[in-house]
Amino acid sequence: MTGLIVAPAMAEADCADEVRALMQGNAPHEGPIRSRSVTRMTGGMEMVALGLTDGKNHLSMDADGNPVSLFRDNKFYTTSDAGQSWTLVQTYSAETMEQTRQGLARQAEQASNITCEYGVDLDGTEVNYYTVDYEYHGTGTPVHGQYWVDAETGFALKAITTSDPGGNETVIEQVSEPAPGETLPAPEN
């Protein structure tokens, strides 16, 4: 009888650990990832953005795939000519980056209402479906997150975050895929 009581508790702990790791970007996938995000706001406003990340650095692009900004090696750049040239906007100190990492870790640790449903179908792929409530690090804005993670590989295929800062609901839907062979620009090379 004791084994039946312990097993669900262990499953709940594993579930929470999986979601907290996912929230911090600690996924088993290595290599570049391409994403498409659609942000929908109250009043029908919608924005589409593309992204490419290697896990540490991130390229943001407009809906047509033209580079807009780049975060690389703790530096933030913008471009006004679709990536032909880059302007350094800000350099972040190692201390600032560590404070951000710690803030994201606290955000994940303080998350609540975590649920996990295993073996769900997402367009023909078996996924694990997670939900979580948390507050954005730095602003305290309440967020409800949903994640669809490939059950076999652990790759986060889809995420939806819903927040309502000041009565203006914002829903961000991001769909991601591995992007082997793709690289991010290196402005200073």
RODO-2510 file (C-alpha; in nm, 4 decimals, decimal comma):
residues 189
     n   res          X          Y          Z
     1     m     0,0000     0,0000     0,0000
     2     t     0,2831     0,2405     0,0779
     3     g     0,4204     0,2036    -0,2763
     4     l     0,0905     0,3299    -0,4159
     5     i     0,1067     0,6442    -0,2041
     6     v     0,4731     0,7199    -0,2779
     7     a     0,4517     0,6686    -0,6551
     8     p     0,2035     0,9538    -0,7209
     9     a     0,4042     1,1910    -0,5001
    10     m     0,7201     1,1046    -0,6933
    11     a     0,5361     1,1555    -1,0230
    12     e     0,4177     1,4990    -0,9077
    13     a     0,7719     1,5964    -0,8081
    14     d     0,9088     1,4773    -1,1441
    15     c     0,6338     1,6698    -1,3239
    16     a     0,7160     1,9935    -1,1405
    17     d     1,0894     1,9460    -1,2029
    18     e     1,0268     1,8911    -1,5756
    19     v     0,8177     2,2070    -1,6038
    20     r     1,0584     2,4196    -1,4000
    21     a     1,3507     2,3055    -1,6175
    22     l     1,1486     2,3819    -1,9312
    23     m     1,0670     2,7332    -1,8036
    24     q     1,4391     2,8043    -1,7683
    25     g     1,5291     2,6734    -2,1135
    26     n     1,6988     2,3631    -1,9738
    27     a     1,5887     2,1200    -2,2430
    28     p     1,7742     1,8136    -2,3697
    29     h     1,7908     1,9476    -2,7279
    30     e     2,1252     2,0717    -2,8517
    31     g     2,1771     2,2743    -3,1649
    32     p     1,9984     2,5680    -3,3246
    33     i     1,6240     2,6114    -3,2915
    34     r     1,3974     2,8105    -3,5237
    35     s     1,0714     2,9514    -3,3899
    36     r     0,7663     3,1438    -3,5062
    37     s     0,5795     3,3522    -3,2502
    38     v     0,2394     3,5102    -3,2906
    39     t     0,1444     3,7698    -3,0300
    40     r    -0,2251     3,8545    -3,0031
    41     m    -0,3426     4,1461    -2,7921
    42     t    -0,6742     4,2847    -2,6780
    43     g    -0,8441     4,4698    -2,9611
    44     g    -0,7343     4,2266    -3,2314
    45     m    -0,3777     4,3495    -3,2738
    46     e    -0,1454     4,0705    -3,3926
    47     m     0,2319     4,0575    -3,4453
    48     v     0,4385     3,7791    -3,6005
    49     a     0,8083     3,7323    -3,5285
    50     l     1,0629     3,4668    -3,6184
    51     g     1,3594     3,3632    -3,4107
    52     l     1,6741     3,1545    -3,4254
    53     t     1,8591     3,0546    -3,1095
    54     d     2,1540     2,8366    -3,0235
    55     g     2,0495     2,8237    -2,6591
    56     k     2,2681     3,1142    -2,5503
    57     n     2,2376     3,3669    -2,8334
    58     h     1,9222     3,4785    -3,0138
    59     l     1,8404     3,6346    -3,3510
    60     s     1,5008     3,8074    -3,3864
    61     m     1,3485     3,8494    -3,7321
    62     d     1,0339     4,0070    -3,8700
    63     a     0,7525     3,8027    -4,0260
    64     d     0,9387     3,7969    -4,3608
    65     g     1,2578     3,6566    -4,2066
    66     n     1,4553     3,9814    -4,2133
    67     p     1,6892     4,0201    -3,9131
    68     v     1,5858     4,2907    -3,6669
    69     s     1,7942     4,2368    -3,3534
    70     l     2,0563     4,0046    -3,2148
    71     f     2,1608     3,9098    -2,8647
    72     r     2,5075     3,7526    -2,8803
    73     d     2,7808     3,7087    -2,6190
    74     n     2,5995     3,9367    -2,3687
    75     k     2,5653     4,2133    -2,6287
    76     f     2,2466     4,3463    -2,7865
    77     y     2,2569     4,4640    -3,1504
    78     t     2,0028     4,6071    -3,3937
    79     t     2,0081     4,6281    -3,7718
    80     s     1,8290     4,8629    -4,0083
    81     d     1,9430     4,6862    -4,3268
    82     a     1,8248     4,3265    -4,2728
    83     g     2,1518     4,2148    -4,1137
    84     q     2,4002     4,3629    -4,3590
    85     s     2,5403     4,5685    -4,0704
    86     w     2,4824     4,5705    -3,6955
    87     t     2,4781     4,8474    -3,4367
    88     l     2,5819     4,7619    -3,0816
    89     v     2,3128     4,9003    -2,8518
    90     q     2,4128     4,7605    -2,5141
    91     t     2,6629     4,5304    -2,3460
    92     y     2,5457     4,3410    -2,0383
    93     s     2,7876     4,2651    -1,7558
    94     a     2,8411     3,9119    -1,6295
    95     e     2,6785     4,0281    -1,3031
    96     t     2,3651     4,1481    -1,4849
    97     m     2,3400     3,8206    -1,6769
    98     e     2,3772     3,6200    -1,3545
    99     q     2,1058     3,8284    -1,1865
   100     t     1,8773     3,7540    -1,4813
   101     r     1,9506     3,3800    -1,4578
   102     q     1,8784     3,3880    -1,0855
   103     g     1,5539     3,5783    -1,1467
   104     l     1,4409     3,3210    -1,4007
   105     a     1,5312     3,0412    -1,1581
   106     r     1,3215     3,2086    -0,8835
   107     q     1,0374     3,2569    -1,1340
   108     a     1,0417     2,8831    -1,2074
   109     e     1,0808     2,7799    -0,8423
   110     q     0,7827     2,9937    -0,7370
   111     a     0,5611     2,8613    -1,0183
   112     s     0,2343     2,7015    -0,9091
   113     n    -0,0605     2,5007    -1,0398
   114     i     0,1751     2,2776    -1,2392
   115     t     0,0063     1,9952    -1,4291
   116     c     0,1447     1,7275    -1,6589
   117     e    -0,0422     1,5077    -1,9037
   118     y     0,1687     1,2465    -2,0794
   119     g     0,1095     1,0829    -2,4179
   120     v    -0,1110     1,3540    -2,5751
   121     d    -0,1449     1,3811    -2,9542
   122     l    -0,0299     1,7043    -3,1220
   123     d    -0,0800     1,6845    -3,4976
   124     g     0,0290     1,3199    -3,5069
   125     t     0,3188     1,3549    -3,2634
   126     e     0,3039     1,2107    -2,9127
   127     v     0,3728     1,4931    -2,6682
   128     n     0,3679     1,5691    -2,2997
   129     y     0,1367     1,8615    -2,2201
   130     y     0,2262     2,0858    -1,9269
   131     t     0,0515     2,3849    -1,7704
   132     v     0,1855     2,6275    -1,5113
   133     d     0,1076     2,9617    -1,3479
   134     y     0,3855     3,2037    -1,2585
   135     e     0,4805     3,5713    -1,2426
   136     y     0,7201     3,7291    -1,4918
   137     h     1,0574     3,7992    -1,3368
   138     g     1,1036     4,1726    -1,2927
   139     t     0,7419     4,2811    -1,3481
   140     g     0,5321     4,0447    -1,1370
   141     t     0,2770     4,0089    -1,4197
   142     p     0,0769     3,6863    -1,3723
   143     v     0,1166     3,4359    -1,6567
   144     h    -0,0476     3,1077    -1,7499
   145     g     0,1844     2,8879    -1,9558
   146     q     0,1132     2,5807    -2,1684
   147     y     0,3824     2,3625    -2,3250
   148     w     0,3692     2,0731    -2,5717
   149     v     0,6944     1,8728    -2,5533
   150     d     0,7870     1,5826    -2,7834
   151     a     0,7520     1,2751    -2,5600
   152     e     1,0433     1,0960    -2,7271
   153     t     1,3021     1,3733    -2,7639
   154     g     1,2036     1,6262    -2,4955
   155     f     1,1967     1,9030    -2,7588
   156     a     0,9480     2,1839    -2,6836
   157     l     0,7390     2,1984    -3,0011
   158     k     0,4821     2,4561    -2,8924
   159     a     0,4234     2,7014    -2,6092
   160     i     0,1406     2,9414    -2,5305
   161     t     0,1694     3,2082    -2,2623
   162     t    -0,1263     3,4181    -2,1577
   163     s    -0,0906     3,7318    -1,9467
   164     d    -0,3157     4,0240    -1,8661
   165     p    -0,1065     4,3259    -1,7718
   166     g    -0,3477     4,6032    -1,6747
   167     g    -0,6538     4,4596    -1,8499
   168     n    -0,4792     4,4064    -2,1837
   169     e    -0,4694     4,0307    -2,2369
   170     t    -0,1686     3,9173    -2,4376
   171     v    -0,1403     3,5658    -2,5805
   172     i     0,1903     3,4539    -2,7298
   173     e     0,1924     3,1292    -2,9281
   174     q     0,5348     2,9977    -3,0235
   175     v     0,6000     2,6976    -3,2468
   176     s     0,9580     2,5679    -3,2654
   177     e     1,1608     2,3204    -3,4674
   178     p     1,5227     2,2048    -3,4748
   179     a     1,7303     2,3991    -3,7286
   180     p     2,0441     2,1914    -3,7879
   181     g     2,3132     2,3685    -3,9840
   182     e     2,1771     2,7203    -3,9241
   183     t     2,4040     2,9743    -3,7553
   184     l     2,3598     3,3150    -3,6018
   185     p     2,5377     3,6236    -3,7336
   186     a     2,8637     3,7288    -3,5699
   187     p     2,8673     4,1118    -3,5939
   188     e     3,2201     4,1586    -3,4643
   189     n     3,3846     3,9019    -3,6919
***
